[in-house]
Structure formats: structure tokens, C-alpha cells
Amino acid sequence: MRFGLLYHQFQVPEWANSYVPYPSLKRLFNEAVTTDCVEKRHGFAELYTTLNNDIDSFCRAFIEKYNILKYWREELANRLNPKQNAASRSVSCYGLECNLKAALELRKDSEKLQWYYRVNKEAIEKIHSKLERTHCSTEQFHRDHNTKWIELVTHYDTLWLKHIEDLNELMVSIVKTRSETKSSCLEKTCKTETCLTDKALDKMHHAVMDDRFKELSILLQEAAEDMTMVSQFGKIIYDLAKWSLACGSRQCTNILISDAFSMYGTVLDNGLLSEMIIISGRNSIFEEQVNQGVCDQCASKKNRDGERESLFSYAINQIRPNEQDALLRTDDLGRLPLHYGALYGSQSVCESILELSLKWNQSYPRLLILSQDSQNFTPLHYAVINKHRAIVHKFLVTLESTEHGKGLADDGLAIINELLCVAIKLELDEMVHLLSRYAFCHQSGQSSRGETALYIAARAGHEKYVKLLLEDDKDIENTINIPEPVYGWTPLIVACVRGHQGVVDMLLLAGAAQEMHDHFGWIAREHAALRGHLALAQKLDSKAAEDPSGGPAGLLRKTAPRNSAPLQAGCHHAVINLGVLRNGKHVKAIELREPYPEELVHMNSGYSIEISVSEGGSTGRRLQLPVLQDMINEPFVFPIKNPDRALVAFKIYHGDYMQERGHGLLGSGTAFLRDLGHCLGENREGLIRERTIPILEKNTLNTMGSITFTLIMVKPIAQELPLPANPFAPQTGLQLVGHRGLGQNTASRNYLQLGENTVESFLSAAKQGATIVEDVQLTRDLVPIIYHDFSLSESGTDIPIHDLSFQQFMHASYIQSPQGAPMTLHGKWPIQSLSNRTQKTKPRSRSLTRKYERGTGEIRDRMKYTVDFINKGFKPNTRGDFIQGSFTTLEELLEQLPDTIGFNIEIKYPRIHEAEEAGVAPVAIEINTFIDEILKKLFSHPQKKRTIILSSFTPEVCILLSIKQPIYPVMFITNAGKPPVTDFEMRASSLQSAVRFAKRWNLSGIVFASEALVMCPRLIRYVQRSGLLCGSYGSQNNIPENAKVQAAAGIDIIMADRIGLIAKALG
């Protein structure tokens, strides 16, 4: 779901301009979907035209980048092929090491292009997936478009796999030859006789390889006297110079360039200069990865690698004014020697080139620095991207000096601004400071995608960059609110979207406009509230009255989608999520170990994972790794016929998940799906549902990684479903619901409070015009009771409700009643059986005696060390603080309350954070048993007139209720980011997450903590236009003004404690 929001994070920053503009395409799609019938066809036509153009642009960019890799691969292959290069027959181990470094660089660049291809392909296929769900999927133009795309993907996949195979063959060949050459390097170079027909040329090659410069000088003199070689002698000298560079023979290179070139009329060109820089640069970058030793003779050459730059400086000083092409002419990739100097960080090389070019012409340094290669990259680009600060500084100083104080021209400004954006994305602190410090670098400049540097820094949450840019920008009043073009998000809005509170504070202090709307009418505060950043949203204040039908409220009304494939009836189902579902647990879903050194020889075409389950007959699901989309609300659901024997299998493959399974299986891991609760006791299970299993390599059975997944098993309910109940009808208007009856108990003494979740409280709430909400839990002996808190404190200990028997639970209520013994928990159990509690008896009047007051004090004293009492200072429905009423059961309410009173049954299944706060083990009644017992109680008491809604804070409970029964509507309850956050459940972390969860599982609606809706009432329509009912709860609902705001926005349900007050306010 978050693919579009995080799309920029998946990109290679320096190639950002050539990515498919997924956000723009998604916007075009949404606009086409929401238009009326007349404009719909035009909207989709525009989308298809734009998509075709973007695909063509992507293909061109991919082929351009691929051709560069192909160029280097073929160059390397030619060096290693004896048929193409005679010198390669007698290469030294030093030369082979240089070739291996060239191959490693090629592999690194190939991996970057492979990632570029993967991200773009996924973006395009996501747009196609959206189109498949519209009427366009049946149109001929859609089928033609889809066919064309499949053909392109097939072609490029084949092309890329061939490239990887050729590259791997090259690397294997180099490594194999290198291992053989090390031991025989000296032996081979001692020979004077080879298979070459020209013995003199052969001797020269060996002299160069061993860096015997005196012998080479003599051989050159002898060869020059041989008139048969005059016609090709210049080329021989040139080839020997290249050979000496490849062998690292510095002294031979020196005499060739200084003496032989001038003596025999050989021209020192850009190719040879670039070769010097490339070999030296690769040696410094890839030295650590190539740690295999070389022979003693070649080792002495490695120790002289640092002298190569001084050799380059000497070489270019030999260039005569009529040979300026050596520095000004580009190679086949459009690159100058300065490009390579900047790419490999050769500071002395760059300085030498700039100094010499300045002597020729004052405009040359600027021309060289801003010269673009075939990828439209300048030397300045390469210096920034590869983190060569000193070179960047030199370039900027040079550019500034060549402009004679006039400021940089537009072309230079555009490049500087683009590179500032790249540096921010790459988090290059020194580069950001350097680029932003120059007077000609204006932050108001926008990248080719229309994003300012300030916007990019705010989106990433880089406070130090935001502070720097705000300080350096002299025109901040006019630049701080510049929006990006797709959604119209300003730096403030995007910081609110991402929840970067520190950035928001800085922008507000600098004068960012809070009331600005994006292209869809949303303001920053609404974006923050939607995504659960409520503490941040509270800092914002919209000064203007918002259009109640605009922004979030103006979205096209959608119906909650139904599953395309309904779940099999009467069957178990495994619901599997990759990774964990709680924030704060930094665990990767799929973690593969780093390759061993010997495995670095091969480049792979990526990985994919297949997930399958036995005992179900369903096909496996395959994903390409890493997974780029948010899978929280996209679990894998498998039918299971025999849960006791069922296994889940995770298999890791080489290659793309769209391709054939011919790409080898690398490893796999399996786990039983059966409950682990058997070790916890009957009907018990752990609340922690994630499991981590190892992935074993196919051949060695060594551990190659691990898989973490979250599992819940859904069992069919063994009960015949009743006839459909009286449905909840939102069209009848706002429903006022009594929270825990007449209201939850609080520490306030401003009004009379009946004990919460008691029959008396429910009846009182109904008399004041409210429907009912009640909290249902299960005791240890599986009796559905009405109780809110996680634990029972009346005994003086924090005992979870599910660890108490029904009689123990009721005893805690009895000892506080007038008939009970208030002095001690060891009083006699009342003669009246619990089974006859519903019998009408007249309770004895309560007299406020000292004995009674003393008992009240003892109960409070007994509870003072319990978690609830420490946190709140009281315990709900306890005598002395509230009008205490007897605890009750679900069955009693169904039987005793009139069926005109509706029920909102909140199922209080224990949650992990509650167990952690209480300091008890995260163990509870098995969730299927928990749900089934409550449903059975409902089904056994048919309610023909009563409206019943089921709800829960626990996502798993909502999933089970949705799957097990279609009779009663199910609503998800969430704090939606309300601080302080105690429940770290991802699916409940925000209003947006809750909407996605509810839509995925076909829930009827959501009940939110009211803070977000009071703050941003237009979000109510956002929820409703997603096809869901919208309700709210919380203390904010006890304030009449807040209830009126929500009612005016069209909310369906308001849960309140002050029922009479709110009912009167709402009329």
C-alpha cells in the first residue's frame, strides 16, 4: 500500500529523473476513476497515452544504461580473449588482478541497473494491476497494451539474464586464470620463445610485463631500424603503452610516453589518459575485495600504484597545444578524462587537467566541468555521487572564478540544484554543506521532478539539512511553501505526512503556511491526523474555516471491496503475514546472510520466495525479494484440511518470480502450523504470534538466513448460524451509545457514577436514549462475562480475567454488596446459588455504618499495589468510589434487557501491551475458543428485534468474526495514534491503517478515539466514502461542542459517558 509514498526511497538518486513517474500515473488513474461517465473514457485515454510514453522513456533509459555495461563487458572480454588480444596469452597476475577489479566494478554497476529495472517494472505493473480492476480490462486497447508490455518484459528479462551469464563467465575465467597464473607468472615471463610469429614483438611484451625498461628501450631501437615495421610502428608503440598500463609497469610506461611517443610520432590521446585514470582508480576502490596475493615481482608493482597519478601529471604535460583533443575529445561513452578523474576521486588528476586547460583557454575549465556524457552526467555529477568532496570543492571554486563574479549561468545553476537534491537523498553531509554554501546555489531551484531541496530534506526528516537550507535561503518567505507538482504537497505537508515533528517545528518557526491546501484540498493537519501523528497535528492550527465537503470529505464514495475468492466453508484457514505486526520490533521478515567471499564471483538475478502450505490443495504464492510494498494488510490466506499435519514451507529461489522455476532452488524452511498452545494448557495460547525459522541451503543444509512470519489459524465454528439479525441501519441517523452502560468510571467527582458494565448502568443509559456498549471477556471456565479491565484487582493481585473461574470472579463482586462480607475475602459464599442469580430478590437496604466504611477502606487498601490502582487511583465499580453494582454476564443481559435496547458488544480479548503492563505472561484463552464461546451464547439467544454490533480492539478478533459469521456487523476499534501510544499494533497505528485493515477484511466500520475526528472532522467523510461506518469514543465525546462538531460532519456513532448531557446537546 505504501509503495507510492516510499517510491523515492527505492530509487537510485542520481537516476531519479529517468524513473517511471509512478505518483503521476497513480494520480491520473484516480482522476479517471472518479470522473463521470462522459469524461471517464477521456481520462483513461490520457492515462494510457501517458503510460505508453513513460514506458518508452524507461525502455530508452534502460537500454542506454545497459549499452554502457555491454561496452565495458565486451572491452573486458576482448582483453581476456587470446584470439582478440595476443598479449593476453602471457598476462601477469598483476594484470589479471586489474581485470578482476574491472569485473567487480562491472558487477557493481550491473547490480545497480538490475535494481533500477526491478523498481520501474514493479511500478508499471502496479498501474496495470489497478487497470485490471476497472472496466478497461475488457477493452481491446487494454489487451493490446498489456500484450506489448509482456513482450517487452520477456525481451528485457532474456537480455538481462544473458548479460549476467556472460559476466559470470568472465569472472569465473578471470579467477581461474588468476589462481593458475600466480604460481607460473615468473616462469612464463622468463621464456623468450612463444607461439607469436614476431619474436621481437613478443620480447617487447615480456619486457613490458616485467617492467624491464632498459631492455624495452633497446628492443625499440632495434625494431625502429627494421624497415619492415615502419608502417605500423606508431600503433605498436601505442599498444605497448596500453599494455604497460595494464601490467602496472610504470618505468616502461614512462619511457614510452616521454621518449618513444615523441621520437616515433605517436599521439598521446584521451583513450590512453583515461586508461591511466581508470586502472589507478579501480585499484584503490576494489583493493579490499581482491585480497588474494600476487607473485613477488607483481607485488612490487602494486606498491607503486600511488605513483600512477604523478605519471599522469607528467604525461599530460607532454601534450602539445595542437594535441588538445587528448583532454577535450570524448570516448565512446561521451566521457572526457576529467569524467574518470572525478569518478575515481583522483584529485591530482583533476587539478592537472584543469590547470593545463586553463592555460589553453580560460573557458575550457568550465566547459570540461559541465560537459555531459551519454548519461547526461558531468564530472561534477561523478564527484558528488562518489563522495569526493575535495574535487567538488575544486570544481565549484573553478566555476565561480570563471564567471568573473557574474554568477553561474542557468545551465550551471540547474546542475547545482539537481546535485544538491541528490546529495540530500544520499545523505552526504559534507556535500550538502558545500553545495548549499555557494552564493549561486539557490534553494528555490527545483529538480527536474519539480521538488525543491527543502522539500526533499523535509520528506526525509533530515533536521540538520532543513536547518541549513532555511538559514542559507535569503528568499525564504517566497520559497518555503513551494509545492511539488503531483500532489501539491509543500515541505510542511510532506513533513506532516511522514511524521517528522522536529522538521515541522522548524518550518513553522520559519513561517510555513499551515492553511495551504494541496491539489485535493487537504491541509497539513489532516494529513498528520490521518496517518496517526496526532501529537504533531495538535501543533497545527488551521486559521481558515474548511469547506465541509472538500479535501478528505470530497473523495468519491467507495464501497468496501469483497474478496475475489470467498473462503472455503467448513475449513480451517491459515492467515500468514510476513514479518511482525507490531511497531518497535525491528525484525526483518526475510534475512539472508552475506555472501561468502567465494560466492562473490557470481552475480545473481535477484531472489524470490515461494510460500505454500500442505494439507490444503492450494497453490503457492511467489514474491520477488525484497518486497517493495506494505504487506501488512495483504496476508496470505490458505485453506487447511488437516491442521494437525499441515506445514508451511518457504522456498528461496534465484531469479524473478515472474519467470520459470528453472532458476535454482537455493534453500527452504518449514514449520508446523499446529497450535503451540499444547504446552500452555488446555484452551491456552501465547499472545505473541510471530515465529522465526531458519532457511537451510539446499546442498549443504547450512543456515543461509531466516524467515519471520506471523500466523493465526481460523477454525470453523461448530454451530448452526441463526437467521440474519436486525441490521444496523446508519441511514436512521446518529446513534448515541452509552460507553460501558451509563459511562465508564473515572476519577471525576463532578457527577454521580453508577458502576460501569452493570445491569443498572445499562438500564439507566437506555432510559436516556442510548444504545449500549459492553465489554465481553471469558473466564477460565469459558463463561462470557461483562467486564472491561484486563485484570481483577479486588483480591489485591493482578490476576487476568481469563485466569479466574466464574465463581472467583463473582465472589469479588459479592464481597462488596450489602449481602456480602466487606471485611474479608474469606467470608462465606452466599447460600443463593450463582445459577439462580437472575431470580428476583429484594436487596437489603445499605446502611452507612462505621463497619461498612471500614470495609470500604480495607478494600481500597487491599488494591493499592495493583497495576490498575497505581495507574488510575481507583478501580471501576468498587464501593466507596461509585454506586457499586453486581458483576453480570452476557447471558443475563440478553435475557434481562428489553430487546429494544441495541447491543454493541466489544470483545475484550487480551492484548500484549496489557499483559506487559500488568507484568504477567502473555498467555490467554485460545482465540478461536474465545470467539466461539461468545458467538454460541449469542446464537443460543435469538434476538429478532435487537440490533447487535460486534467490535474489538484486537485485529485478529475482527478477522475471526468476519470469517466465522456473516450475521452481525463487525467494527474495528482503534486509538488511531492517540498519545500516549501503548498498543504498538501496526494495523491500529493510524486512521489510514485502520481503514485499510477494515476494507481488507470486509468489516462494517471503525470506531476511533475521538481526538482525530474532533481535530479534523472532514476525516469522518473520508472513512464513510471508503464504504465504512464511522464512530468515535473517548473523553472528548463528553464535551457537547465536540459531539456537535462530529454530528455536523455526519458521524454514524458517538460513544459517550455523559449520555444525558450529550443527548440534550444533540437534541
Summary of the structure (lengths in Angstrom):
residues: 1067
radius of gyration: 37.3
end to end distance: 41.3
largest distance: 132.6
contacts: 3481
relative contact order: 0.06
helix: 50%
strand: 12%
